[in-house]
Amino acid sequence: MRVVDRVKRGVAPVLVRSGCLGLHRRVRAWAGRPAGATVLVFHRVGAAGPPGSALDTPLEAFREIVAFLRRECRVVPLDAAVSLPRAALPARAVAITFDDGYRETLRVAAPVLAQAGLPWAVFLPVAYVGTRRLLWWDLLACAARRLGAPAVLDLAGRVLAGAPGAGPAPGPAGVGGLVAALKRAPDRARRRVVRALERRLALDARGRRAGGAPGDDAELAPYRMLDWAEVRRLATAGVTLGAHSLTHPVLPTASEAVRRREIAGARGRLARGAGVPVRYFAYPDGAADARARRLVAAAGYRAAFLADAAARADDPLRLPRKGLYTFSRAGGGFSAAVLAAELAGVFDGPARLVGWR
């Protein structure tokens, strides 16, 4: 368990028992600062992804979260969370979103939400829809299992050594360190590492493995993406669809041409493929700079979501979202006290100061 999760699990019950959470809400209301809607973000639910992954929420924890939200909050559609004035939103308004378009979202999370009668939204890396390609960090995890982490780190180090401006190769922190290094590296360097790993694993452009072993499909199932028929099924069921770029680059590290293609191209392709308007954008890795935000506005999105200290609830292109990583495989099981504290915003200030996520 991460240190931040231990701190939250220690502090939250004390805040609940002492009545500090209720006091926090009353002070905000007295000060004329309506809370607005808290927009939550999930990734995979129930999938057996990499051990200790902060992106994977166990199914039982997700069920507990949904039950809590249904009982204690007012879950509203993303359109309402974005468009309604704060004062017009119900108390403790929450919107539920998913990133990355994993098939597990439809097969595992959607039935839980449908049974609870709650609206939700999903942001898709559109170029992966309908393919068998793996998102780049999932590719690294699979490559580490098949080739061994030392082989992956060696290959990536050699590729990065030949990429101008890529920075130092990852140190001894393993594949997690490599993921962090590639997020900081220029986008073109990250793409070179991804292509090298795909060649090493003999994956074609659609993510198929030549001569794959019978266990390949089962091994890769948690990483598979929605296809277009499934995306259209979600749209028909009333799920809000948003764009999460085409290929999930970290936009501040990409060239102007790549940014424009990733932002505007995703909106057009998703609208055509799903047959619905696309109004919202989620910045990959929650990161954006002023140039990326201008391109999002120029592409015609109504609002966009960040996941860092630069988020601002009063700027439609810098709206915040909250990831409940304390309940992930990395953070441990469900805690009603921690969730109540998260939704009250108690941990937001420390998170901005020390970079908690």
C-alpha positions in Angstrom: 0.0 0.0 0.0 1.3 3.5 -0.9 2.2 5.9 1.9 -0.5 8.3 0.7 -3.2 5.6 1.1 -2.0 4.8 4.6 -2.3 8.5 5.5 -5.8 8.8 4.1 -7.0 5.6 5.8 -5.6 6.9 9.1 -7.0 10.4 8.9 -10.4 9.9 7.3 -12.1 8.0 10.1 -11.0 10.6 12.6 -12.5 13.4 10.5 -15.8 11.5 10.2 -16.1 10.7 13.9 -15.2 14.2 14.9 -17.8 15.8 12.7 -15.1 17.7 10.8 -16.5 16.7 7.4 -19.9 18.2 8.2 -18.2 21.3 9.5 -16.2 21.5 6.3 -19.3 21.5 4.2 -21.1 24.0 6.3 -18.2 26.4 6.2 -18.1 26.2 2.4 -21.8 26.9 2.2 -21.6 29.8 4.7 -18.8 31.3 2.6 -20.9 31.2 -0.5 -18.8 28.6 -2.2 -21.2 25.9 -3.5 -19.2 22.7 -4.1 -20.3 22.0 -7.6 -20.2 18.5 -9.0 -17.3 16.2 -8.3 -16.3 14.4 -11.4 -14.8 11.0 -10.7 -12.6 9.0 -13.1 -12.1 5.2 -13.2 -10.1 3.1 -15.6 -10.3 -0.7 -15.4 -12.8 -2.4 -13.1 -12.4 -6.0 -12.0 -9.6 -6.7 -14.4 -6.5 -8.6 -13.3 -4.0 -6.0 -14.6 -0.4 -5.5 -13.5 0.1 -6.3 -9.8 -0.3 -3.1 -7.7 -1.8 -1.1 -10.5 -3.3 2.2 -9.4 -5.6 2.0 -12.5 -7.4 -1.2 -11.6 -10.3 -1.0 -9.2 -11.4 -4.4 -7.8 -15.0 -5.3 -8.6 -16.1 -5.6 -5.0 -14.6 -2.1 -4.2 -16.4 -0.7 -7.2 -19.7 -2.1 -6.1 -19.2 -0.5 -2.7 -18.3 2.8 -4.2 -21.4 2.7 -6.5 -23.7 1.8 -3.5 -22.2 4.7 -1.5 -22.7 7.2 -4.3 -26.3 6.1 -4.8 -27.0 6.3 -1.1 -25.1 9.4 -0.1 -24.8 11.5 -3.2 -26.7 12.7 -6.3 -25.1 11.2 -9.4 -25.8 13.5 -12.4 -25.0 13.1 -16.1 -21.8 14.7 -17.2 -23.8 17.3 -19.2 -25.4 18.5 -16.0 -22.1 18.5 -14.1 -20.5 20.7 -16.9 -23.4 22.9 -17.9 -25.5 23.7 -14.9 -24.4 26.6 -12.6 -23.0 25.4 -9.3 -25.9 26.8 -7.4 -28.3 24.9 -9.6 -26.7 21.5 -8.9 -28.0 19.3 -6.1 -26.0 19.0 -2.9 -23.2 16.4 -3.2 -23.5 16.2 -6.9 -21.2 13.6 -8.5 -20.6 12.5 -12.1 -18.9 9.2 -13.0 -16.5 8.9 -15.9 -14.2 6.2 -17.3 -11.0 6.6 -19.3 -9.3 4.5 -22.0 -12.2 2.4 -23.3 -11.3 -1.0 -22.0 -13.8 -3.7 -22.9 -14.0 -4.5 -19.2 -15.8 -1.2 -18.8 -18.8 -2.6 -20.7 -18.6 -6.1 -19.4 -17.9 -5.5 -15.7 -18.6 -1.9 -14.7 -21.6 -1.1 -16.9 -23.9 -3.8 -15.4 -23.2 -2.5 -11.9 -24.0 1.1 -12.9 -27.1 -0.1 -14.8 -28.4 -2.0 -11.8 -28.0 1.2 -9.7 -29.6 3.3 -12.4 -26.7 5.8 -12.5 -25.5 7.8 -15.6 -21.9 7.7 -16.7 -19.5 8.7 -19.4 -16.5 7.2 -21.1 -13.5 8.9 -22.8 -12.0 6.9 -25.6 -8.5 6.8 -27.2 -10.2 6.6 -30.6 -7.5 5.1 -32.7 -7.6 1.9 -30.5 -11.3 1.3 -30.8 -12.0 -1.8 -32.8 -8.4 -2.9 -32.8 -6.4 -5.4 -30.8 -3.6 -2.9 -30.1 -2.5 -2.3 -26.5 -2.2 1.1 -24.9 1.5 1.8 -24.6 1.8 1.3 -20.8 -0.1 -2.0 -21.1 2.3 -3.0 -23.9 5.2 -2.4 -21.6 3.6 -4.5 -18.8 2.9 -7.4 -21.2 6.4 -7.1 -22.7 7.9 -7.3 -19.2 6.0 -10.5 -18.5 6.9 -12.2 -21.8 10.5 -10.9 -22.2 11.4 -10.1 -18.7 11.8 -6.6 -17.2 15.6 -6.5 -17.8 15.1 -7.1 -21.5 12.5 -4.4 -21.8 14.5 -1.9 -19.9 17.6 -2.7 -22.0 15.7 -2.3 -25.3 14.1 0.9 -24.2 17.4 2.3 -22.9 19.1 1.6 -26.3 16.2 3.2 -28.2 16.1 6.3 -25.9 19.9 6.6 -26.1 19.5 7.3 -29.8 16.6 9.7 -29.5 17.6 13.3 -29.3 16.2 15.1 -26.3 14.9 11.9 -24.8 16.7 12.4 -21.5 18.4 9.7 -19.4 17.3 6.0 -19.7 15.2 4.8 -16.7 17.2 3.6 -13.7 16.6 0.7 -11.4 12.9 1.5 -10.7 11.8 -1.2 -13.2 9.0 -1.0 -15.7 7.2 1.6 -13.6 10.2 3.8 -13.8 10.2 3.3 -17.6 6.6 4.4 -17.8 7.4 7.6 -15.9 10.5 8.2 -18.0 8.4 7.9 -21.2 5.8 10.3 -20.0 8.6 12.9 -19.6 10.4 12.0 -22.9 9.5 13.7 -26.2 6.5 12.0 -27.8 8.6 10.9 -30.8 11.0 9.0 -28.5 8.1 7.3 -26.7 6.7 6.2 -30.0 10.0 4.7 -31.0 10.1 2.6 -27.9 6.6 1.4 -28.5 7.4 0.4 -32.1 10.5 -1.4 -31.0 8.5 -3.4 -28.5 5.8 -4.2 -31.0 8.4 -5.5 -33.4 10.1 -7.5 -30.6 6.7 -9.1 -29.7 5.9 -9.6 -33.4 2.7 -7.6 -33.2 1.3 -6.2 -36.4 -0.3 -2.8 -36.9 -3.6 -4.1 -35.5 -2.1 -5.7 -32.4 -2.2 -9.3 -33.7 0.7 -11.6 -32.8 2.0 -13.8 -35.5 1.9 -17.4 -34.4 0.5 -16.4 -31.0 0.2 -19.0 -28.4 -3.3 -20.3 -27.3 -3.1 -18.4 -24.1 -2.5 -15.0 -25.7 -6.2 -14.0 -25.8 -6.7 -14.9 -22.1 -3.5 -13.1 -21.1 -4.4 -9.9 -23.0 -8.1 -9.9 -22.2 -7.9 -7.2 -19.5 -6.1 -4.9 -21.9 -8.5 -5.2 -24.9 -10.4 -2.2 -26.1 -14.1 -1.7 -27.1 -15.0 -2.2 -30.7 -17.2 0.1 -32.6 -20.4 -2.0 -32.2 -19.9 -1.8 -28.5 -19.3 1.9 -28.5 -22.5 2.4 -30.5 -24.3 0.2 -28.0 -23.1 2.4 -25.2 -24.3 5.5 -27.0 -27.7 4.0 -27.6 -28.0 3.2 -23.9 -27.4 6.9 -23.1 -23.8 6.7 -22.0 -22.0 10.0 -22.8 -19.0 9.5 -25.1 -15.9 11.8 -25.0 -12.6 11.8 -26.7 -9.3 10.9 -25.0 -7.2 11.7 -28.1 -6.3 9.2 -30.8 -3.3 7.3 -29.3 -3.0 8.7 -25.8 0.2 10.8 -26.1 1.3 13.1 -23.3 0.3 16.3 -25.1 2.9 18.7 -23.7 5.6 16.4 -25.0 4.2 16.3 -28.6 4.7 18.5 -31.6 2.1 21.0 -32.8 1.1 18.8 -35.7 0.7 15.7 -33.5 -1.4 17.7 -31.0 -3.7 19.0 -33.6 -4.2 15.5 -35.1 -4.7 13.9 -31.8 -7.2 16.4 -30.5 -9.3 17.4 -33.6 -8.9 14.0 -35.3 -10.3 12.2 -32.3 -13.4 14.3 -32.2 -14.2 13.8 -35.9 -13.5 10.0 -35.9 -15.5 9.4 -32.7 -18.5 11.4 -34.0 -18.4 9.4 -37.3 -17.9 6.0 -35.7 -20.5 6.4 -32.9 -23.0 8.6 -34.7 -23.3 11.1 -31.8 -22.0 14.6 -31.0 -18.7 14.7 -29.1 -18.6 17.6 -26.7 -16.0 16.6 -24.1 -12.2 15.9 -24.1 -10.1 14.3 -21.4 -6.4 15.2 -21.6 -4.3 12.0 -21.8 -2.5 11.5 -18.5 -4.5 14.5 -17.3 -1.8 16.8 -18.7 -2.2 19.9 -20.9 -0.5 23.3 -21.5 -2.0 26.5 -22.9 -1.3 25.4 -26.5 -3.2 22.1 -26.1 -6.1 23.9 -24.5 -6.3 26.3 -27.5 -6.4 23.4 -29.8 -9.2 21.8 -27.8 -11.2 25.0 -28.1 -10.5 25.3 -31.8 -11.6 21.7 -32.4 -15.1 22.5 -31.0 -15.1 20.7 -27.7 -17.4 22.3 -25.0 -15.2 21.3 -22.0 -12.1 19.3 -21.2 -10.7 17.7 -18.1 -7.4 17.8 -16.3 -6.1 15.7 -13.4 -3.4 18.0 -11.8 -2.9 21.1 -9.9 -3.5 23.2 -13.0 -7.2 22.3 -13.0 -9.8 25.0 -12.3 -13.5 24.5 -11.8 -14.2 28.0 -13.3 -12.5 27.2 -16.7 -14.3 24.8 -19.0 -11.0 23.8 -20.6 -9.4 23.0 -17.3 -12.0 21.1 -15.3 -10.9 18.8 -12.5 -11.5 15.1 -12.1 -10.8 13.0 -9.1 -9.3 9.5 -9.3 -10.2 7.2 -6.4 -6.8 5.5 -6.5 -6.9 4.6 -2.8 -9.4 1.9 -3.7 -7.3 0.5 -6.5 -5.2 -2.7 -6.3 -2.3 -0.4 -5.3 -4.3 1.3 -2.5 -6.4 -1.4 -0.8 -10.0 -2.1 -0.2 -13.0 0.1 0.1 -13.4 2.6 3.0 -16.6 4.7 3.4 -14.7 7.2 5.5 -12.0 7.8 2.9 -14.6 8.1 0.1 -16.6 10.6 2.2 -13.4 12.6 2.8 -12.4 12.5 -0.9 -15.8 13.7 -2.0 -15.7 16.5 0.6 -12.3 17.7 -0.9 -10.4 17.3 2.3 -7.4 15.9 0.6 -7.4 18.3 -2.4 -5.0 20.8 -0.8 -2.4 18.3 0.3 -2.7 16.6 -3.1 -1.8 19.9 -4.9 1.1 20.5 -2.6 2.8 17.1 -2.8 1.5 15.7 -6.0 -0.8 13.0 -4.6 -3.0 11.2 -7.1 
